[in-house]
Each structure stands twice: as C-alpha cells, then as structure tokens.
C-alpha cells in the first residue's frame, strides 16, 4: 500500500525542480555508483529531512539501478525492527542475500581475486569477523553501519562450504588428469599414424 507521502515524493521526483537538482548531483559526483563503482544514474536521498528543492549535495548520492533497488529492499526489510529510530543495522546472515550480483562480483574481485568462488565471500560475510574489511565494505554497499547476530547452525554451514571447496578442487584436479590422459592418447594415436605412413 502506498502512503500519501510516497505519492507526493513520486510526484516531486517527476518535477522540473528535482530534475535540475538531479543534474547538479550527477555533474558534481559523476555517473559512478557510490556502492559498487559501476555506472549509475539514480540519485538517492540519504536523508529526507531536506526534500522539496532544499536538498544539499551532501544529502544525495549516485547509485546504479540495482544498488539503489537493493538499498531500498534492505531499508524495507529492517524498517519495522525499530520503528521509532532509524535502524542502521542488519542481521549478519542476511548481508550476502541483499547484495546484488554486481556488488558480490565487486567484493570477489577486491578481496578474493585469485578465485571465483562466491561461497568464500558468503562464509566471510555470514560467519566471519564483524569488523573484517570485507564485512565493512559490504555494509557500506548496503548503506548500513553494522551487522548483528550469528546463526546457530554456523558449524554445519561452514562444513558445507568447506565440502564445496574441496569438491570443486577435486573436480578441477580430476579434469586436469583427464586432459593429460587425452593428450597422451592423442600423442599415441599420432605416433601410430606416423608409423603406418612410413
């Protein structure tokens, strides 16, 4: 259900005044998403205290569409936890779920460039140190100040993640051995063919 304030805000976002402020923000900050570093054209209000033409540039930030949608999804999910105060925290096990694929890829490249396994990022976010650099970056991307709570089945999930890692490593090793065997077979067939034609 849409509230009256939301209707008014949507009308304001279509106004010439907002379009002018939006262009000023894009000129000042550029079209770079403040969350994932990709190309972004959405101008997000960090605060709604000065809406209606009185926005200051520090009240605004540039985001790509997916990061902007993710930010509002997190806001909707955490809003009802503390209705009287603005909730700036998020459940630790929910951090990975709310990151967009683009944000996950940015984290993977930044923190685990030698691997392509998302489960390592999942483990670091869901069960790692709350003060780790990867957690701080993920929280920044989601617009949250802190994460809280731990899930009870931490050991079970970590065992699954370790099993997946070992499984992928085994599969890769098996594939490498298969390739070597195929190369030897190809070499033997070529050698036999060469002997026939001599």
Buried (B, 14 or more C-beta within 10 A) or exposed (E): EEEEEEEEBEEEEEEEEBEEBBEBBBEEBEEBBBBBBBEBEBBBBEEEEEBEEEBEEEBBBBBBBBBBEBBEBBBEBBEEEEEEEEBEBBBBBBBBBBBBEBBBBBBBEEBBEEEEBBBBBBBBBBBBEBEEEBBBBBBEBBBBEEBEEEEEEEEEBEEEBEEBBEEBEEEEEEEEEEEEEEEEEEEEEEEEEEEEEE
